[in-house]
Amino acid sequence: MASNCPLTCQLCTPVPTTKTTLSPSQCYDTSPTCPYSAYLCNSTFYKSLMAEYCPLTCGLCIPIPTTIDPCSDKSWIPNTPPSCSAFAGLCNIQIFQAIMTQYCPKTCGFCSSTPPLGTTTAIPGGR
């Protein structure tokens, strides 16, 4: 399967097959299911739908390069903002610490310079 369908198996980056009018700032997927639906990018039936909702996944545009802060929270669901604040109560529960360290290091205060959400920092000499 991998040799016959490398795109479906996510073993390669799709090459744009048609030109797009999307600017790099508009090159993003609007559906969280795009990574799971990549095999539909070249489907005759779904091609236009995928181009509308999943242009990045289908390789129809080139996004603006971004840098990622190593101590930033990450989303569990592709193309959605992180929801770490909703799960901050799990930060100090041992069975959840590994996943919270991976996805919510900033919220949980696992970064060397970030206090956990909901804590206060004393100011030296402050009153």
SVG drawing of the C-alpha trace seen along z (x, -y; Angstrom):
<svg xmlns="http://www.w3.org/2000/svg" viewBox="-19 -47 33 49">
<polyline fill="none" stroke="black" stroke-width="0.4" points="0.0,0.0 2.8,-2.5 4.5,-2.1 1.3,-2.5 -0.4,-5.2 2.3,-7.3 0.0,-10.3 -2.8,-8.4 -0.3,-6.8 1.1,-10.3 4.6,-9.3 5.0,-12.4 3.9,-16.0 1.2,-16.5 2.3,-18.5 -0.2,-21.1 -2.0,-19.8 -3.7,-23.1 -2.9,-26.7 -4.6,-28.4 -5.6,-32.0 -5.1,-31.7 -2.5,-33.9 -0.1,-32.4 -2.1,-34.0 -5.2,-32.2 -3.5,-28.9 -5.0,-26.9 -7.6,-24.1 -11.0,-25.1 -12.0,-21.6 -10.4,-19.6 -10.9,-16.4 -8.6,-17.4 -5.6,-15.4 -7.8,-12.3 -9.4,-13.0 -6.3,-13.6 -7.0,-10.5 -10.0,-12.4 -8.0,-15.2 -7.8,-13.6 -11.2,-12.0 -13.4,-13.1 -16.4,-13.3 -14.7,-15.2 -12.0,-17.2 -13.9,-20.6 -15.1,-20.1 -11.6,-19.2 -10.1,-22.2 -12.6,-24.5 -12.1,-23.2 -8.6,-21.5 -6.4,-23.4 -3.3,-23.1 -3.7,-19.3 -4.3,-18.8 -1.2,-20.8 -3.1,-23.4 -1.3,-26.4 1.8,-27.3 1.4,-28.6 3.3,-31.4 6.2,-29.8 5.9,-30.2 8.1,-29.6 6.7,-27.7 7.6,-28.7 8.9,-25.5 6.9,-26.4 3.6,-27.0 0.4,-25.0 -0.6,-22.8 -4.0,-21.7 -5.1,-18.1 -7.3,-18.6 -5.6,-19.7 -6.3,-23.2 -8.1,-24.3 -6.7,-26.5 -5.4,-24.9 -8.0,-24.4 -5.5,-23.9 -7.1,-26.3 -10.2,-24.1 -8.0,-21.1 -5.6,-23.0 -6.9,-21.0 -5.2,-17.9 -1.7,-19.4 -0.7,-18.0 -2.5,-14.7 0.2,-12.1 -1.6,-10.0 -2.1,-13.1 1.3,-14.8 2.9,-13.2 0.2,-14.3 -0.2,-17.7 3.6,-18.2 3.4,-17.4 0.3,-19.5 0.0,-22.2 3.4,-23.0 2.8,-26.7 -0.6,-26.5 0.7,-23.9 3.9,-25.9 6.1,-23.1 8.4,-25.6 11.3,-27.0 10.0,-30.5 6.2,-30.1 4.2,-30.0 1.2,-27.6 -2.2,-29.1 -4.0,-30.4 -0.9,-31.0 0.6,-34.2 4.2,-35.2 5.5,-37.1 7.5,-40.2 10.7,-40.4 10.5,-43.3 6.8,-43.7 4.0,-44.2"/>
</svg>
